[in-house]
Amino acid sequence: MADEPLVLGIETSCDETGVGIVRGHTLLADAVASSVDEHARFGGVVPEVASRAHLEAMVPTIQRALKEAGVAASDLDGIAVTAGPGLAGALLVGVSAAKAYAYALGKPLYGVNHLASHICVDQLEHGPLPEPTMALLVSGGHSSLLLAPDITADVRPLGSTIDDAAGEAFDKIARVLNLGFPGGPVIDRIAREGDPDAIAFPRGLTGPRDAAYDFSFSGLKTAVARWIEAKRAAGEEVPIADVSASFQEAVVDVLTRKAVRACKDEGVEHLMIGGGVAANSRLRAMAERRCEDAGLTLRVPRPKLCTDNGAMVAALGAEMVARGRSASAWDLSADSSLPVTDPHVPDPDAHSHTHSHSHSHSHDHVHELSRKNLYA
């Protein structure tokens, strides 16, 4: 069992209800129920709508995953769930469901970190992660450069976005161009018809005095919006394909340049790219070329594993079980700002040697309010 643990993972940090089942590094089931269509008319994710959708989808999605994997719930060696970061209400639905299943089945519960899960999912595609792994995570909520010497216990943030995440910038520019929500896939598609060098949009935080590994897309977003407004004000037609291609080029140029630089600076030979924006075809192509030029091995999971899913949570849960990390306590709570330095939330009373050194700080994951109200 310790070699090939069978783990079910639940992911509800945003608008996807994801349930995955993994045996060791092998993916057995990946069931997803998305509420993206329910948010489209609002032009973004509405937390309350997402929480209700998770509630409705949870049990059917778990049943679908078990059926797809051909296993019984009683066969599981553990239940893993995203404890944070994410939307508080949405996370609570997943955490509550995971507790209910784990408690009813008598299985250990593992509250894990959403960002660490995005890194760990690559094990399902390309085998065990090299140690250390350099990861560039890009999604609607996050743009981060992370160094992971041990995905279950030691994840170090090197840089992150100081304003908009990359995916957020795609959504906002798509809105200005009237392309709908979510913006990433449609801009990627339209950009293929355009010229990436047509318009010289700014590259944020790339000056000699800027933070080497941090990202900023707010200035780029404003520059693109103003360029479009100026065209419209002059009564000219906006070249949507060229704008999309030039904007996308500005984003992926900065992302890949900083990621490759971090690998060189840290002496790491592998770069892993994950998160929803990792499904972007231009990002993949440019990362491939730049990694090849720098003598780095690029690892990018297939697009379905890049977006939020339960398989990534199950993958990290299986790694926790395999490495003997301590399970979470029954009063585990959702933590919308769970730091990436905590790949999982162990039981504070289980004084095992496997604790990450990062737990020496006094970050209390079990908020007093939820402890009193929800789990009394």
N, C-alpha and C positions, 0 to 999 in steps of 0.2 A: 504494500500500500504506500509506503513512504516514497518509493521510487516513482510510481505513477498514480498520484492521488486523483480521484474523481471529484471535481468541484463544480458547483453551480454558481454562476455569477449574476448579480442583478445590478443594472445601471439605470438610474433615473435622475441624473444631475441636471438635465435640461428638458428637451421635448421628445426624446426617444426613450421608449420603454424597452430596454435591452435585456435579454436573458440568454446566457451562454453556458454551455457545458463543455468542460475540458478534462481530458485524462492526460496528466503530465503536460507534454507539449503538443498534444493532438486535439484538434478541435472536433467535437462530436456534434454540437448543435449551436446555432447562432440565430435566435429568433428575435425580431425587432418589430415593435408596433410604434409607428411614428405619428405624432399629432401635428406635424408641420403644416398640413393643409388647414387645420383649425386656426393657426396663427397667421397665415398668409394675408388674410383680410386686414389684420392689424399692422402688417409690415414689420413684425418682429415677434419674439416669443413673449407670451403673456403668462407670468408665473402661475396664476390661479387656474387658468385653462390647462396648463401643462400638468399641474398636480391632479386635477380631476381626471384627465385623460390617463395618467399613470394608474390611478385607482381602478378605472374600468378595465384597463388592459392587462393588469398584473397577473391575475390567476390564469386567464386563457393563454398568455404568453409563456408562463412557466410550464403549463401543461403541454403546449406545442413543442417547447424545447426538450422536455423529457421524452416525448413521443419520437421526435426527430433523432434523438441520441440513442433511443432504444434502451433506456435504463429506467429503473424505478427510483423514486425519491429516496427510498431506504438504502439504495446502493451508494449514495453519496458519502464522501469523506469529509465534506465541509460545505458551508454556504458563505460566499463572499459577496459583499455589497459595497457600492460607492458610498462612503461616509462624507465625502466632500472633496474638493470644493464644488460649488454649484448653487442652484436655486434652493433655498432652505425648504420650502414646502414640497418641492419635487423630491428632494433627497429624503425627506421624512417618510414619504410613501414607500420608497425602496427599502430604507432601513427597517421600517415597521414590518414589511412583508418578510424580509430576510430573517428577522428575529422570530416571527411567527413560525416559519418553516423550520428554522434551526431548532427552536425549542420543542416543537411538536415531534420532530424526527430524532431529537437527542443528538444533534450534530454540532460541531464547533462553528462559531460565527466569526467571520473575519471582516472588520470594517476597513476598507482600503482606500487609497488615494486615487482620485480620478486621473491625475496627470501621470503618476507612476504606472497606472494601468495602461495608458496610451503607449508607454514605452514597452511594457512587458508583452503586449499583444504580438510584437514582432517575433517572439519565440514560436508562435503557432505557424509562422510562415517560413522563417529562416533558421530555426533551431535555437539553442541556448544563446543568451545575450553574451557578447564579449564583456569582460570586466577590466577596466571601466568602459561604459558605453557613453558616447556623446549623443544627446537627443535634442533635436529641434522640434518643438511641439507648436503647431500652428492651427488655431481653430477660431470659432466665432467668439470665444471668451478668453482665449489664451494665446500669447506668442512668447515662448520661453526657450532659453538654451539651458539645458540641464546636463550635469555630469553625474553619472550613476555608477559608482564603484560596486555597489550591491543594491539591486533593485528592491530588495525586501527590507533594507535597513539603512541605506546610506545614499541619499539623492541630494545633490548640491546645486542650487540655482546659480548660474553664472550671469544670466541676464534675462530681462523680460520686457514687455511693452510698458511704456510709461503713460500711455493714453489708450487709444483704440487698439484692439487686437486686429490681426490681419483679416480674419473672417468678417469682423465688424465693418472694416473699411470696404470690403467687397459688397456687403449688404447695402451700405449707405450710398455708394456710387451707383449701384444697380437701381436704387430708388430714384436718384437724380436723373438717371437715364430712362426711367419708367420701364424697367425690365422685370419688375416683380421681386418676390422674396421666396426662397433665399437667393442671394446674389451670386455666390461663388460659382456654381455650375453654369449659369447662363452667361456670365462674363467670360469664363473659360472657353465656352463654345463659340461665342461671337468674336473673341479675340483672335481666333485662328484665321479669320478673314481679314484681320487688320494688320497694320504695320507697327511693330513695337517701338520703332525709332521715330514715328511720325511726330510725337510731341514730347519735349524734354521736361517731364514732370520731376519734381525734387525727390532726392533720396534722403530720408530723415536720419539724423544722428550718424552721419558718415564723415564728419569733419575730424581733423586730427585731435581736437580737444574733447570730442564727444565720448560717452561711455562706450567702450569697445563692443560690448555684447548686448546692450539695450536696444530696444526698437521703439520707433514712434511713427505712427501712420496718420495722425490727426492733421499734420501740416499738408501731407500729400492729399488727403481727402478734401481739404479746403481748397487746395490749388486746382484740383480736378473740377470741383464744383464751380469755382469761379471762372475757369476756362470755358466750361459749358454755358454758364450764364452769359458770359461776354458774347459768345457765338449767337445765342438766342436773341440777346438784346440787339445785336447788329442785323437780325433777321436772316442770319445764315443757317444753313442746315448743319446739324451736329453730326460729324462722322463717327457714328457709334462704334464701329469696328475698330477704328484707329484709336479712339479714346480708351476703349476696353483693353486693347493690346498694350498701349503705352502705360496705362495705369497698372495693369497686371505685371508688366516688365519691371516697373519701379518697385513693386512689392517684393517680387521673387529675387530681384537682383540683390536687395539689401539682406533678405533672409539667408540666401545661400552664401553670400560673401562673408557675413558674420559667422555663420556656422562652420564654414571651412577654416576660417581664421582661428576659431576657438579650438578646433581639432589640432591644428598645428601648434598653437600656444601650449596646449595641455599634453601634447605628445600622444594623442589618441588616434588610432588608425581606422576606426569605424565611425560613420555618421548614420544615425537612425533618424528618420523623419516620420512624425506621426501627427494625429489630429485631423480634423475635417478638411483643412486646406491642403493637406498632403495628398489629397485626391486630385489636386490641380495639375493638369498635364504639363504646363509650362514650368511649374516649380520642380516637377520630377525630372524634366529634360535638362534644365539648367543645373540642378544639383548633380545629376549624373555626369555632365560634362566637367563641372568644376571639381568634383571628387576625383574623376579620372586624371585630370591635370595635376591634382595635388597628391596623387598616389593613395587616395583613401578608398575604403570599401563602403559603398552606400547600401543601406538597408531600408527599404520602404515597403510596408505591408500593402497588400492589394487594397484598392479604394474602399471596399465594404468594411474592412477592418480598421480603416483610418478614422471614419466617422464614429460617433459614440455608439457602443454596442456592449452587450453582456459578455461576449467572448473575452474581451480585454480584462474585465474584472475577474472572470473565472481563471484566466491565465495567471494573474498576479496572486489570486487565492491559492491556486495549485502550487505555486512557487513557495508561498508562505508555509503550506502544509509540508512540502518536500524538505524545506530547510528547518522545520521544527520551530517556526516562530510561534509565539504565544497567541492564543485566540483572543478575541475582544470580549469585554464583559457584557452582561445582559443589559446594563444601563448605557450601552453605546448610544450616542446621539448623533444626529446629522450636524455637521459643522460646515457652514457655507464658505468659510474662509480657511479650511484645513490647509496648513502650509505643506508645500511639496517636500520639505525636509522630513515629514512624517509619512512614509510610504504606507504605513498602516497604523491602526489605533489599537494597541495591545491592552489587555486587562491590566490596569495599574497595580492590582494586588498580586498579579502573577510575577514574582520577582525572578524572572528567568535570565540566564546569561545572554539570551538572544536579543535583549533590548537594544534598540539603536541608541547610539550616543546622543542623538538629537533629542531624546526624551528627557534630558536633564533640565530643559527649560520648563517653566511653569505654565505651559499652554493647556488650559483645561478644556478638553474636548466635550465633556459632558456638561452642558450648560445647566446651571442650577434650576433655571425656569423649567426646562423640559424634564429634568429629573423629578421635580416636584409634581408637575402637572400631568405628564404623560405616562410615567412609569411608576407611579405611587403604588 
